[in-house]
């Protein structure tokens, strides 16, 4: 993308939430989600529903691991969802590396809020 191209509001939203997540500004990230967001539980398995469930999931997660996610690219899918190429690095609380991988996060955004996300390996 060159400097004169406009960034879509969806991409701007996602860039902001990755920054806020890495800063652990969780309430800001949750505010960008639909109240009944459908979110993957990539750590324990399954899915969680709603902002409160995502908050509790992250609290459990942050008590035992330290994830960092860096968005490396954005692409709009034919159905309007946004796929984000993500470099994910996870350490345990002692600093030991647990995961260092590239994954894809795919977001459904409606009315300016994240409605759902899925993780693709």
Backbone as JSON Lines, residues from 0, in Angstrom:
{"i":0,"aa":"X","n":[0.85,-1.18,0.0],"ca":[0.0,0.0,0.0],"c":[0.89,1.23,0.0]}
{"i":1,"aa":"X","n":[0.58,2.2,-0.85],"ca":[1.38,3.41,-0.84],"c":[0.76,4.46,0.08]}
{"i":2,"aa":"X","n":[1.47,5.53,0.32],"ca":[1.06,6.54,1.3],"c":[-0.22,7.25,0.93]}
{"i":3,"aa":"X","n":[-0.6,7.24,-0.34],"ca":[-1.81,7.96,-0.74],"c":[-3.07,7.11,-0.63]}
{"i":4,"aa":"X","n":[-2.91,5.8,-0.43],"ca":[-4.08,4.94,-0.32],"c":[-4.73,5.09,1.05]}
{"i":5,"aa":"X","n":[-6.05,5.13,1.06],"ca":[-6.78,5.22,2.32],"c":[-6.86,3.84,2.97]}
{"i":6,"aa":"X","n":[-6.78,3.83,4.29],"ca":[-6.94,2.59,5.05],"c":[-8.41,2.49,5.44]}
{"i":7,"aa":"X","n":[-8.99,1.31,5.26],"ca":[-10.4,1.15,5.58],"c":[-10.63,1.29,7.07]}
{"i":8,"aa":"X","n":[-11.83,1.7,7.47],"ca":[-12.16,1.79,8.9],"c":[-11.99,0.44,9.61]}
{"i":9,"aa":"X","n":[-12.26,-0.66,8.92],"ca":[-12.1,-1.97,9.54],"c":[-10.64,-2.24,9.86]}
{"i":10,"aa":"X","n":[-9.75,-1.93,8.93],"ca":[-8.31,-2.14,9.17],"c":[-7.83,-1.2,10.28]}
{"i":11,"aa":"X","n":[-8.27,0.04,10.29],"ca":[-7.9,0.97,11.36],"c":[-8.32,0.42,12.71]}
{"i":12,"aa":"X","n":[-9.54,-0.1,12.79],"ca":[-10.05,-0.7,14.03],"c":[-9.16,-1.85,14.48]}
{"i":13,"aa":"X","n":[-8.83,-2.74,13.55],"ca":[-8.03,-3.91,13.9],"c":[-6.61,-3.52,14.31]}
{"i":14,"aa":"X","n":[-6.01,-2.58,13.63],"ca":[-4.68,-2.11,14.04],"c":[-4.71,-1.61,15.48]}
{"i":15,"aa":"X","n":[-5.74,-0.85,15.79],"ca":[-5.87,-0.29,17.15],"c":[-6.04,-1.4,18.18]}
{"i":16,"aa":"X","n":[-6.86,-2.41,17.88],"ca":[-7.08,-3.44,18.9],"c":[-5.84,-4.29,19.13]}
{"i":17,"aa":"X","n":[-5.03,-4.53,18.09],"ca":[-3.78,-5.27,18.32],"c":[-2.85,-4.45,19.22]}
{"i":18,"aa":"X","n":[-2.74,-3.16,18.98],"ca":[-1.91,-2.3,19.82],"c":[-2.43,-2.32,21.26]}
{"i":19,"aa":"X","n":[-3.72,-2.14,21.42],"ca":[-4.31,-2.12,22.77],"c":[-4.17,-3.47,23.47]}
{"i":20,"aa":"X","n":[-4.35,-4.57,22.75],"ca":[-4.19,-5.89,23.34],"c":[-2.77,-6.06,23.87]}
{"i":21,"aa":"X","n":[-1.78,-5.7,23.07],"ca":[-0.39,-5.85,23.49],"c":[-0.03,-4.95,24.66]}
{"i":22,"aa":"X","n":[-0.75,-3.85,24.81],"ca":[-0.56,-2.96,25.96],"c":[-1.41,-3.41,27.16]}
{"i":23,"aa":"X","n":[-2.2,-4.45,26.97],"ca":[-3.12,-4.98,27.97],"c":[-4.2,-3.95,28.34]}
{"i":24,"aa":"X","n":[-4.57,-3.13,27.37],"ca":[-5.68,-2.19,27.53],"c":[-6.96,-2.92,27.11]}
{"i":25,"aa":"X","n":[-7.3,-3.91,27.9],"ca":[-8.35,-4.86,27.55],"c":[-9.72,-4.21,27.44]}
{"i":26,"aa":"X","n":[-10.03,-3.27,28.3],"ca":[-11.35,-2.63,28.22],"c":[-11.53,-1.9,26.9]}
{"i":27,"aa":"X","n":[-10.47,-1.34,26.37],"ca":[-10.52,-0.68,25.07],"c":[-10.79,-1.71,23.96]}
{"i":28,"aa":"X","n":[-10.13,-2.85,24.04],"ca":[-10.35,-3.91,23.06],"c":[-11.79,-4.41,23.15]}
{"i":29,"aa":"X","n":[-12.26,-4.65,24.36],"ca":[-13.63,-5.15,24.54],"c":[-14.67,-4.15,24.03]}
{"i":30,"aa":"X","n":[-14.4,-2.87,24.17],"ca":[-15.33,-1.84,23.7],"c":[-15.49,-1.88,22.18]}
{"i":31,"aa":"X","n":[-14.5,-2.44,21.47],"ca":[-14.57,-2.56,20.02],"c":[-15.34,-3.79,19.57]}
{"i":32,"aa":"X","n":[-15.8,-4.59,20.54],"ca":[-16.52,-5.82,20.23],"c":[-18.02,-5.66,20.44]}
{"i":33,"aa":"X","n":[-18.78,-6.39,19.64],"ca":[-20.22,-6.48,19.83],"c":[-20.47,-7.09,21.22]}
{"i":34,"aa":"X","n":[-21.51,-6.65,21.93],"ca":[-21.77,-7.22,23.26],"c":[-21.88,-8.75,23.28]}
{"i":35,"aa":"X","n":[-22.31,-9.34,22.16],"ca":[-22.46,-10.79,22.09],"c":[-21.41,-11.4,21.16]}
{"i":36,"aa":"X","n":[-20.21,-10.85,21.16],"ca":[-19.13,-11.31,20.3],"c":[-18.91,-12.82,20.43]}
{"i":37,"aa":"X","n":[-18.6,-13.45,19.32],"ca":[-18.26,-14.88,19.27],"c":[-16.75,-14.96,19.08]}
{"i":38,"aa":"X","n":[-16.04,-15.47,20.1],"ca":[-14.58,-15.37,20.14],"c":[-13.94,-16.74,20.36]}
{"i":39,"aa":"X","n":[-12.86,-17.04,19.65],"ca":[-12.2,-18.34,19.86],"c":[-11.39,-18.35,21.16]}
{"i":40,"aa":"X","n":[-11.44,-19.47,21.83],"ca":[-10.59,-19.68,22.99],"c":[-9.39,-20.47,22.48]}
{"i":41,"aa":"X","n":[-8.44,-19.76,21.9],"ca":[-7.29,-20.39,21.27],"c":[-6.34,-21.03,22.26]}
{"i":42,"aa":"X","n":[-6.48,-20.73,23.52],"ca":[-5.58,-21.24,24.55],"c":[-6.11,-22.52,25.17]}
{"i":43,"aa":"X","n":[-7.4,-22.54,25.54],"ca":[-7.99,-23.71,26.21],"c":[-8.83,-24.56,25.26]}
{"i":44,"aa":"X","n":[-9.21,-24.0,24.12],"ca":[-10.07,-24.69,23.17],"c":[-11.51,-24.22,23.27]}
{"i":45,"aa":"X","n":[-12.24,-24.38,22.19],"ca":[-13.65,-23.98,22.17],"c":[-13.82,-22.5,21.82]}
{"i":46,"aa":"X","n":[-14.96,-21.97,22.22],"ca":[-15.29,-20.58,21.93],"c":[-15.93,-19.97,23.16]}
{"i":47,"aa":"X","n":[-15.84,-18.65,23.25],"ca":[-16.54,-17.92,24.31],"c":[-17.48,-16.93,23.66]}
{"i":48,"aa":"X","n":[-18.56,-16.62,24.37],"ca":[-19.6,-15.74,23.84],"c":[-19.78,-14.53,24.74]}
{"i":49,"aa":"X","n":[-19.67,-13.36,24.15],"ca":[-19.92,-12.12,24.87],"c":[-18.67,-11.49,25.45]}
{"i":50,"aa":"X","n":[-18.76,-10.17,25.65],"ca":[-17.62,-9.41,26.16],"c":[-17.15,-9.91,27.53]}
{"i":51,"aa":"X","n":[-18.09,-10.19,28.43],"ca":[-17.71,-10.64,29.77],"c":[-16.94,-11.95,29.72]}
{"i":52,"aa":"X","n":[-17.36,-12.85,28.86],"ca":[-16.68,-14.15,28.73],"c":[-15.28,-13.96,28.14]}
{"i":53,"aa":"X","n":[-15.12,-13.05,27.19],"ca":[-13.8,-12.77,26.63],"c":[-12.9,-12.17,27.71]}
{"i":54,"aa":"X","n":[-13.43,-11.24,28.51],"ca":[-12.66,-10.63,29.59],"c":[-12.16,-11.71,30.56]}
{"i":55,"aa":"X","n":[-13.04,-12.61,30.97],"ca":[-12.66,-13.67,31.91],"c":[-11.65,-14.62,31.29]}
{"i":56,"aa":"X","n":[-11.81,-14.95,30.03],"ca":[-10.85,-15.79,29.31],"c":[-9.46,-15.15,29.33]}
{"i":57,"aa":"X","n":[-9.4,-13.86,28.99],"ca":[-8.11,-13.18,28.97],"c":[-7.5,-13.1,30.37]}
{"i":58,"aa":"X","n":[-8.32,-12.88,31.4],"ca":[-7.78,-12.84,32.77],"c":[-7.12,-14.18,33.12]}
{"i":59,"aa":"X","n":[-7.77,-15.28,32.79],"ca":[-7.18,-16.61,33.04],"c":[-5.88,-16.76,32.25]}
{"i":60,"aa":"X","n":[-5.93,-16.36,30.99],"ca":[-4.77,-16.5,30.11],"c":[-3.59,-15.68,30.62]}
{"i":61,"aa":"X","n":[-3.82,-14.42,30.95],"ca":[-2.74,-13.53,31.36],"c":[-2.14,-13.91,32.71]}
{"i":62,"aa":"X","n":[-2.83,-14.75,33.47],"ca":[-2.3,-15.21,34.75],"c":[-1.19,-16.24,34.56]}
{"i":63,"aa":"X","n":[-1.14,-16.89,33.38],"ca":[-0.16,-17.97,33.19],"c":[0.72,-17.82,31.94]}
{"i":64,"aa":"X","n":[0.3,-17.01,30.98],"ca":[1.11,-16.79,29.79],"c":[1.09,-15.32,29.39]}
{"i":65,"aa":"X","n":[2.07,-14.94,28.59],"ca":[2.18,-13.57,28.09],"c":[2.19,-13.61,26.57]}
{"i":66,"aa":"X","n":[1.01,-13.45,25.95],"ca":[0.96,-13.43,24.48],"c":[1.23,-12.04,23.92]}
{"i":67,"aa":"X","n":[1.85,-12.02,22.76],"ca":[2.03,-10.78,21.99],"c":[1.67,-11.11,20.55]}
{"i":68,"aa":"X","n":[0.84,-10.27,19.95],"ca":[0.38,-10.5,18.59],"c":[0.64,-9.25,17.75]}
{"i":69,"aa":"X","n":[1.33,-9.45,16.64],"ca":[1.67,-8.34,15.75],"c":[1.03,-8.57,14.39]}
{"i":70,"aa":"X","n":[0.13,-7.67,14.0],"ca":[-0.5,-7.76,12.68],"c":[0.53,-7.46,11.61]}
{"i":71,"aa":"X","n":[0.64,-8.34,10.62],"ca":[1.62,-8.16,9.55],"c":[1.0,-7.89,8.19]}
{"i":72,"aa":"X","n":[-0.31,-8.05,8.07],"ca":[-0.96,-7.78,6.8],"c":[-2.46,-7.99,6.93]}
{"i":73,"aa":"X","n":[-3.2,-7.3,6.08],"ca":[-4.66,-7.33,6.1],"c":[-5.17,-7.61,4.7]}
{"i":74,"aa":"X","n":[-6.22,-8.42,4.61],"ca":[-6.84,-8.7,3.31],"c":[-8.34,-8.87,3.51]}
{"i":75,"aa":"X","n":[-9.11,-8.25,2.62],"ca":[-10.56,-8.44,2.68],"c":[-10.92,-9.71,1.93]}
{"i":76,"aa":"X","n":[-11.73,-10.54,2.57],"ca":[-12.19,-11.78,1.96],"c":[-13.44,-11.51,1.13]}
{"i":77,"aa":"X","n":[-13.8,-12.43,0.22],"ca":[-14.98,-12.21,-0.64],"c":[-16.28,-11.96,0.16]}
{"i":78,"aa":"X","n":[-16.38,-12.54,1.36],"ca":[-17.59,-12.35,2.16],"c":[-17.55,-11.09,3.02]}
{"i":79,"aa":"X","n":[-16.49,-10.27,2.87],"ca":[-16.39,-9.02,3.6],"c":[-15.61,-9.11,4.9]}
{"i":80,"aa":"X","n":[-15.3,-10.32,5.34],"ca":[-14.49,-10.45,6.54],"c":[-13.06,-9.98,6.25]}
{"i":81,"aa":"X","n":[-12.34,-9.65,7.31],"ca":[-10.97,-9.2,7.18],"c":[-10.05,-10.28,7.75]}
{"i":82,"aa":"X","n":[-9.12,-10.75,6.92],"ca":[-8.11,-11.73,7.35],"c":[-6.84,-10.96,7.71]}
{"i":83,"aa":"X","n":[-6.29,-11.27,8.87],"ca":[-5.09,-10.61,9.34],"c":[-3.99,-11.65,9.53]}
{"i":84,"aa":"X","n":[-2.87,-11.44,8.87],"ca":[-1.7,-12.3,9.08],"c":[-1.03,-11.8,10.36]}
{"i":85,"aa":"X","n":[-0.84,-12.72,11.33],"ca":[-0.4,-12.34,12.66],"c":[0.83,-13.13,13.08]}
{"i":86,"aa":"X","n":[1.83,-12.44,13.59],"ca":[2.97,-13.09,14.23],"c":[2.64,-13.16,15.72]}
{"i":87,"aa":"X","n":[2.51,-14.37,16.22],"ca":[2.11,-14.61,17.61],"c":[3.29,-15.2,18.38]}
{"i":88,"aa":"X","n":[3.66,-14.53,19.47],"ca":[4.73,-15.0,20.34],"c":[4.17,-15.1,21.75]}
{"i":89,"aa":"X","n":[4.34,-16.27,22.36],"ca":[3.8,-16.51,23.7],"c":[4.92,-17.01,24.6]}
{"i":90,"aa":"X","n":[5.03,-16.4,25.78],"ca":[5.98,-16.84,26.81],"c":[5.19,-17.25,28.05]}
{"i":91,"aa":"X","n":[5.75,-18.17,28.82],"ca":[5.14,-18.46,30.11],"c":[5.61,-17.39,31.1]}
{"i":92,"aa":"X","n":[5.15,-17.47,32.34],"ca":[5.44,-16.4,33.29],"c":[6.92,-16.36,33.71]}
{"i":93,"aa":"X","n":[7.65,-17.43,33.46],"ca":[9.09,-17.42,33.76],"c":[9.9,-16.85,32.59]}
{"i":94,"aa":"X","n":[9.22,-16.55,31.47],"ca":[9.89,-16.0,30.31],"c":[10.25,-17.03,29.25]}
{"i":95,"aa":"X","n":[9.94,-18.29,29.51],"ca":[10.24,-19.35,28.54],"c":[9.32,-19.24,27.33]}
{"i":96,"aa":"X","n":[9.9,-19.34,26.13],"ca":[9.12,-19.28,24.9],"c":[8.23,-20.51,24.79]}
{"i":97,"aa":"X","n":[6.95,-20.3,24.58],"ca":[5.97,-21.37,24.42],"c":[5.6,-21.54,22.95]}
{"i":98,"aa":"X","n":[5.35,-20.41,22.27],"ca":[4.92,-20.41,20.87],"c":[5.53,-19.22,20.15]}
{"i":99,"aa":"X","n":[5.97,-19.46,18.92],"ca":[6.41,-18.39,18.02],"c":[5.95,-18.85,16.63]}
{"i":100,"aa":"X","n":[4.86,-18.28,16.15],"ca":[4.27,-18.77,14.9],"c":[3.5,-17.67,14.18]}
{"i":101,"aa":"X","n":[3.22,-17.96,12.93],"ca":[2.36,-17.11,12.11],"c":[1.0,-17.8,12.04]}
{"i":102,"aa":"X","n":[-0.05,-17.04,12.34],"ca":[-1.42,-17.53,12.22],"c":[-2.23,-16.49,11.46]}
{"i":103,"aa":"X","n":[-3.45,-16.83,11.17],"ca":[-4.35,-15.88,10.52],"c":[-5.58,-15.72,11.41]}
{"i":104,"aa":"X","n":[-5.9,-14.49,11.72],"ca":[-7.12,-14.15,12.44],"c":[-8.1,-13.59,11.41]}
{"i":105,"aa":"X","n":[-9.33,-14.09,11.43],"ca":[-10.33,-13.65,10.46],"c":[-11.49,-13.04,11.25]}
{"i":106,"aa":"X","n":[-11.77,-11.77,10.95],"ca":[-12.76,-11.0,11.7],"c":[-14.01,-10.72,10.88]}
{"i":107,"aa":"X","n":[-15.14,-10.84,11.54],"ca":[-16.4,-10.33,11.01],"c":[-16.69,-9.05,11.77]}
{"i":108,"aa":"X","n":[-16.81,-7.96,11.03],"ca":[-17.07,-6.65,11.64],"c":[-18.36,-6.11,11.05]}
{"i":109,"aa":"X","n":[-19.27,-5.77,11.95],"ca":[-20.55,-5.19,11.52],"c":[-20.84,-3.94,12.33]}
{"i":110,"aa":"X","n":[-21.3,-2.91,11.68],"ca":[-21.64,-1.65,12.34],"c":[-20.5,-1.14,13.21]}
{"i":111,"aa":"X","n":[-19.26,-1.33,12.73],"ca":[-18.1,-0.81,13.43],"c":[-17.64,-1.61,14.63]}
{"i":112,"aa":"X","n":[-18.26,-2.77,14.87],"ca":[-17.89,-3.61,16.02],"c":[-17.5,-5.01,15.55]}
{"i":113,"aa":"X","n":[-16.57,-5.61,16.27],"ca":[-16.17,-6.98,15.97],"c":[-17.28,-7.91,16.44]}
{"i":114,"aa":"X","n":[-17.82,-8.66,15.5],"ca":[-18.92,-9.59,15.81],"c":[-18.39,-11.0,16.06]}
{"i":115,"aa":"X","n":[-17.32,-11.37,15.35],"ca":[-16.75,-12.73,15.51],"c":[-15.32,-12.74,15.0]}
{"i":116,"aa":"X","n":[-14.57,-13.72,15.52],"ca":[-13.2,-13.94,15.05],"c":[-12.95,-15.43,15.02]}
{"i":117,"aa":"X","n":[-12.16,-15.85,14.04],"ca":[-11.7,-17.23,13.99],"c":[-10.2,-17.24,13.79]}
{"i":118,"aa":"X","n":[-9.56,-18.33,14.2],"ca":[-8.13,-18.48,14.03],"c":[-7.88,-19.58,13.01]}
{"i":119,"aa":"X","n":[-7.07,-19.24,12.02],"ca":[-6.62,-20.24,11.04],"c":[-5.13,-20.46,11.22]}
{"i":120,"aa":"X","n":[-4.73,-21.72,11.2],"ca":[-3.3,-22.04,11.35],"c":[-2.58,-21.8,10.04]}
